[in-house]
Structure formats: structure tokens, C-alpha cells
Amino acid sequence: MSKMHVEVVSTEQLIYSGEAEFLVAPALEGEIGVYPRHVPLLTRIKPGVLRMTVPGSKEEVLVAVSGGMLEVQPTHITVLADTAIRGEDLDEARANEAKRAAEESLQHATDDLSTAKAHAALAVAIAQLKALDYLKKRVH
Amino acid sequence: MAVGKEILTKIRSVQNTQKITRAMQMVSTSKMRKTQERMRAARPYAEKVRTVMAHLAQANADLGHPLLARRDVVKRAGIILVSSDKGLCGGLNVNSFKRFYAKVKELQDQNVEVDVCCLGQKALAATQRARLNVVASAVQLGDIPKMDKLIGPLTVLFKQYAEGELDAVYIVYSGFINTMKQEPTIEQLLPLTPHHMVVEHSHSWDYLYEPDAPSLMEFLVKRYLESVVYQALAENMASEQAARMVAMKAATDNAGNTIKQLRLVYNKARQAAITTELSEIVAGAAAV
């Protein structure tokens, strides 16, 4: 049986590297299964589990990923995994957080510290709520 | 005998300082190894993203992604300044800041306004002292670079670039060359320069895209930029530990020298006191 080389990499580390006969990935538009000599394919994947059939082993190999991108070539597969849970709203919330951090440190110089802090705390709370909302929508 | 009591106190205080610097030296030695590994671990991802992106760009030359837009006139530029959170690492941060201020001045001389994004406590403090416009920041990054903390500040900058508020984005950090040598480095992140887009193999084939090429391009460009910044942060952290190790080793050695000299002074004073006392006794005995 032919094999393909699978590599799961994230910015922080190499998560998995090895041979596989068959792979199932949670693509954005539904699960896809890949056999060796698949046509080149590029797709986003959702947070979920990669399942692989590995030569010489009855058990499937499972690798959990929090989203990312799947690149399929005839003899090798690369998964560019995200290390953090991502999403438009969530990234937005993180951006606001970063802006706030910069603004707040400026506020330290002025006397409006307490109001700024209160505003900031409110902003964080709103951001967290938004993120939760988003995740909930994702789950259902 | 109370000779040189103040010298003894001084020796003891220098010894205490030496203990601290030696401990810090050993801590950074062990941390340095880990940060270097992390720096290397980040490479395969960046390379992979780059190849896929290059291929995608070549196969679809007309992808008009806002992050890929090039602008002829630069009116406002963003600079990401990476620093350590803590001090006591020699000239590491100061050297990066010098490079950074030189770039800021160069841009301002060309009538380009500068927005700064700070990664690290020291960068934030320095840019605020210089009264620069800080648009986003992330501090307390810890010893392990975390993507989670970078996404926010980067999203701010990339959004501004995509909306046309920024016309260029640079990053300044300490490049890790080896344990003894770290070099302040400046790189242009946006617009992406052609060398980001080099493809090794040029026979024509294309991927199947799911859902479509533009949205995948958007994903890849973002991930690529993030991985470049992540790599810079990882490198800066490795540099920080290396610089701290060297600085603390120098401090420990200096403390050792100071102790040696103080001991010499102390012993001389002690011997002088004994000699004086003896000669007094002898003189007294002779007088009798």
C-alpha cells in the first residue's frame, strides 16, 4: 500500500511528523478524507481532530488541532496548525485588548487613572462576552 | 581589634551582590538553551507558510489582497519594537532602541508619521518617554513566546495597513547570532517585498481551493506575518538570555576582583595596625 508523509507544524513547534496511509481532517466545509496520490488541495480546517491510519499499526493516530490550514500534495500532507483558537471576533477582542494596554499605560501619567481602569475593565468584559458568544455559535 | 571594620562590611556586601549575579547567570544559562530551541522550533512553520503562499501568489497573480497592496507614497509608518520585559541584560535593549530611534528619525525627516507597537515592558517605557504614538502593546510576555499574546497587537497594525492608515510596517528586534553576539535588526514586514515570494519550483500546477483562493490568501498572509513576528520575538528572547548571561558573568567577575582588592586593603591595614602596636610596645619597653 502506498504511503504519504504527514507533517503537522505550528508556529511554536513541530507537532507531528510521520507516515500515513489515510488521513481524515475537519475541513471548513466538512470532513475530508485523503488517500495517497490525492490531487493538490488547499483548505482551511476547523478546530478538531486529525485521524490517521499509520502503516504497521491497527490504532489510528489522533492529533488535536485548533484550526489552521491543510495542504495536500500527492505524496505529502502538511497541516499548518494554529496554536491559539482564532476567529474574527476573537482576534478583534484581542486587538482591542492590545490597544487598551497601550492606552492604559498612557493614562497612568494622567489623573484619570480610575475612570480609565473602569472603562478598560468594561471593555475587557465586553470583549470576553463577545468571544464567548462567538464560540457558542461555533459549537452549535 | 576594630581595624578596617567598614572594609569588612563592604566586602560582605559585595559578596552578597556576587551571589545574586552568579545565581542570575546560572538561571539565564539554563533558560538560554530552552529559548534557542524554541527559536529553532519556529522555523519549519514559517518556511512552510512561505512556500505555500509563494505558490498561491504565483498561481493567482491577480489576488488583490489589501495586505499585499503597495503604496507609492508613504505618509504613515508603523514600527513594531521588540524588547525584553526585564532589565539587567547589558546593552541589549539600548542597542535595539538606538536602531529604532534612528529609523524613527529617518522617517520623520521624510515627513512620515510614526505609530509604534510595543512588545515588551522596556519598549513601552522607552517609547512613552520619547512621547511617540503607541497604538498597541503587549507586555509581560514571559520566558516562552506565546502566539496568543501577539495576535492582538498585530491585528491592530494589519487592520490599519489594510484600511490604508499605515503605508509601511517595520519590525525592530535583537537578532541572535551567537551567545556572545546579538545584533539589532530591522526588517520590513509590509508591504511584502519580492523576496518573500520566491518560488523554488516553477512548473505550472495549481491547488484545488476550498472555499476559494482569496480567503486562503488572506489566511496565509496573516499567518506568515505572524510567524515572522513570532520568530523575531523568539529570537529576541534568546538574545535576552544570552546577553543577561554574559552581563551577569562580567558582573560576577567584577565582584570577585573588587573583593580581592578590598581584602588586600584590609590585610594591609590590619598588618599596619599590628606593626604600630608592636613598635609602641618595644618603644615603651626601651624607655623603661
Boltz contact constraints between the chains, C-beta under 6 A:
constraints:
  - contact:
      token1: [A, 9]
      token2: [B, 44]
      max_distance: 6.0
  - contact:
      token1: [A, 9]
      token2: [B, 45]
      max_distance: 6.0
  - contact:
      token1: [A, 9]
      token2: [B, 48]
      max_distance: 6.0
  - contact:
      token1: [A, 11]
      token2: [B, 42]
      max_distance: 6.0
  - contact:
      token1: [A, 11]
      token2: [B, 45]
      max_distance: 6.0
  - contact:
      token1: [A, 11]
      token2: [B, 147]
      max_distance: 6.0
  - contact:
      token1: [A, 11]
      token2: [B, 227]
      max_distance: 6.0
  - contact:
      token1: [A, 11]
      token2: [B, 230]
      max_distance: 6.0
  - contact:
      token1: [A, 13]
      token2: [B, 41]
      max_distance: 6.0
  - contact:
      token1: [A, 14]
      token2: [B, 44]
      max_distance: 6.0
  - contact:
      token1: [A, 29]
      token2: [B, 210]
      max_distance: 6.0
  - contact:
      token1: [A, 40]
      token2: [B, 207]
      max_distance: 6.0
  - contact:
      token1: [A, 41]
      token2: [B, 207]
      max_distance: 6.0
  - contact:
      token1: [A, 41]
      token2: [B, 208]
      max_distance: 6.0
  - contact:
      token1: [A, 42]
      token2: [B, 207]
      max_distance: 6.0
  - contact:
      token1: [A, 42]
      token2: [B, 209]
      max_distance: 6.0
  - contact:
      token1: [A, 42]
      token2: [B, 216]
      max_distance: 6.0
  - contact:
      token1: [A, 43]
      token2: [B, 210]
      max_distance: 6.0
  - contact:
      token1: [A, 71]
      token2: [B, 52]
      max_distance: 6.0
  - contact:
      token1: [A, 78]
      token2: [B, 48]
      max_distance: 6.0
  - contact:
      token1: [A, 80]
      token2: [B, 49]
      max_distance: 6.0
  - contact:
      token1: [A, 83]
      token2: [B, 147]
      max_distance: 6.0
  - contact:
      token1: [A, 84]
      token2: [B, 147]
      max_distance: 6.0
  - contact:
      token1: [A, 84]
      token2: [B, 148]
      max_distance: 6.0
  - contact:
      token1: [A, 91]
      token2: [B, 151]
      max_distance: 6.0
  - contact:
      token1: [A, 91]
      token2: [B, 155]
      max_distance: 6.0
  - contact:
      token1: [A, 94]
      token2: [B, 151]
      max_distance: 6.0
  - contact:
      token1: [A, 94]
      token2: [B, 152]
      max_distance: 6.0
  - contact:
      token1: [A, 95]
      token2: [B, 152]
      max_distance: 6.0
  - contact:
      token1: [A, 95]
      token2: [B, 155]
      max_distance: 6.0
  - contact:
      token1: [A, 95]
      token2: [B, 156]
      max_distance: 6.0
  - contact:
      token1: [A, 97]
      token2: [B, 152]
      max_distance: 6.0
  - contact:
      token1: [A, 98]
      token2: [B, 136]
      max_distance: 6.0
  - contact:
      token1: [A, 98]
      token2: [B, 138]
      max_distance: 6.0
  - contact:
      token1: [A, 98]
      token2: [B, 152]
      max_distance: 6.0
  - contact:
      token1: [A, 98]
      token2: [B, 153]
      max_distance: 6.0
  - contact:
      token1: [A, 98]
      token2: [B, 156]
      max_distance: 6.0
  - contact:
      token1: [A, 99]
      token2: [B, 136]
      max_distance: 6.0
  - contact:
      token1: [A, 99]
      token2: [B, 156]
      max_distance: 6.0
  - contact:
      token1: [A, 101]
      token2: [B, 137]
      max_distance: 6.0
  - contact:
      token1: [A, 102]
      token2: [B, 134]
      max_distance: 6.0
  - contact:
      token1: [A, 102]
      token2: [B, 136]
      max_distance: 6.0
  - contact:
      token1: [A, 102]
      token2: [B, 137]
      max_distance: 6.0
  - contact:
      token1: [A, 105]
      token2: [B, 124]
      max_distance: 6.0
